[in-house]
Amino acid sequence: AQAVKDAIDAGYRHIDCALYYLNEEEVGAGIKAKIDEGVVKREELFVTSKLWCNLMRPDLCAFCKSLDIVITAYSPLGSPDRPWAKPGDPILVKEPKILALAEKYKKTPAQIILRYLHQLGVVPIPKSVTKSRIAENLDIWDFQLNAADVAVLDTFDCNGRVCQHSEGAGHPNHPFENDEW
Ligand SMILES: NC(=O)c1ccc[n+]([C@@H]2O[C@H](COP(=O)([O-])OP(=O)(O)OC[C@H]3O[C@@H](n4cnc5c(N)ncnc54)[C@H](OP(=O)(O)O)[C@@H]3O)[C@@H](O)[C@H]2O)c1
C-alpha cells in the first residue's frame, strides 16, 4: 500500500493489478487512502488487469497500431528480481551498452530503457517499492534517444520471455504453449 501511495504522490496514474498477484487488498488500500486524502479522484486513475496474447513484439505492435490499441509493456526493466532468473540471464540495468547510453544522456539505465519503450509507442509499467526509483522511473521526459541509439536498444530484442506463466501450461487458454523459453 505504501508503494502505491508513493507512486500516486509522484504522479503515477496507471496502476497494474492482477488477481494472481494476491496484492489487491494492499493496492486497493493505497488507492483508497489517496482518494480519501483528496490527492486523486478515482476517474483519474487507470487501473488495469490482464489480457494475454501470444503474438511476438513486432507483429503485436503492428496489429494493435492498426486498431488504435495502446500496448502496455510489463516487466519493462526485464524483471531483474524475478525468482526464476537463471545464472547468466542478462540484467538489463547492468548491460554495458545500456550503461554507456546512460552515461551519454546523463540518465540512469532504467530511464534509458523506459524512454526507449516510450519512443516505441508502448506504455511501460515499471515496478518499484523504492521511493527514489518510483520518482526516477517517471523522470524520462527531458531527453530524446536518437535513431542510432534506438537501434542499439533494438538489438536487445531476443524474441524471448522473462515471464513464462508456465503455471498455466496445459490450460486450453494458456497462450504460450508453443514458445521456447
Ligand atoms: N501481464 C503480465 O503477465 C505481467 C507479468 C509481470 C509483470 N506485470 C506488471 O509489470 C509490472 C512490472 O514488472 P516486474 O516487477 O516484473 O519487472 P520490472 O518493473 O521490469 O522490474 C522490477 C525490478 O526492477 C527494480 N527497479 C525498479 N526501478 C529501478 C530502477 N530505476 N533502477 C534499478 N532497478 C529498478 C525493482 O526493484 P525495487 O522494487 O526493489 O526498487 C524490481 O526489482 C508489475 O508490477 C506488474 O504490474 C504484468
The ligand as an ORCA input file, in Angstrom:
! r2SCAN-3c Opt
* xyz 0 1
  N       0.694     -9.071    -17.615
  C       1.571     -9.867    -17.011
  O       1.558    -11.076    -17.207
  C       2.605     -9.249    -16.122
  C       3.693    -10.009    -15.763
  C       4.688     -9.441    -14.963
  C       4.557     -8.133    -14.535
  N       3.477     -7.407    -14.864
  C       3.342     -5.990    -14.395
  O       4.523     -5.269    -14.691
  C       4.995     -4.589    -13.515
  C       6.497     -4.577    -13.541
  O       7.006     -5.868    -13.743
  P       8.166     -6.555    -12.876
  O       8.092     -6.147    -11.449
  O       8.133     -7.998    -13.223
  O       9.509     -6.007    -13.573
  P      10.276     -4.612    -13.754
  O       9.424     -3.435    -13.484
  O      10.949     -4.758    -15.070
  O      11.426     -4.753    -12.625
  C      11.163     -4.563    -11.255
  C      12.505     -4.681    -10.547
  O      13.363     -3.628    -11.005
  C      13.806     -2.870     -9.881
  N      13.814     -1.465    -10.305
  C      12.749     -0.632    -10.442
  N      13.136      0.578    -10.831
  C      14.506      0.533    -10.942
  C      15.492      1.489    -11.270
  N      15.166      2.739    -11.583
  N      16.792      1.093    -11.282
  C      17.134     -0.183    -10.971
  N      16.241     -1.133    -10.634
  C      14.923     -0.767    -10.610
  C      12.802     -3.129     -8.775
  O      13.429     -3.002     -7.528
  P      12.721     -2.324     -6.237
  O      11.246     -2.639     -6.293
  O      13.416     -3.020     -5.121
  O      13.003     -0.867     -6.304
  C      12.446     -4.572     -9.049
  O      13.454     -5.438     -8.537
  C       4.439     -5.388    -12.338
  O       4.271     -4.583    -11.196
  C       3.116     -5.867    -12.898
  O       2.145     -4.871    -12.650
  C       2.498     -7.926    -15.663
*
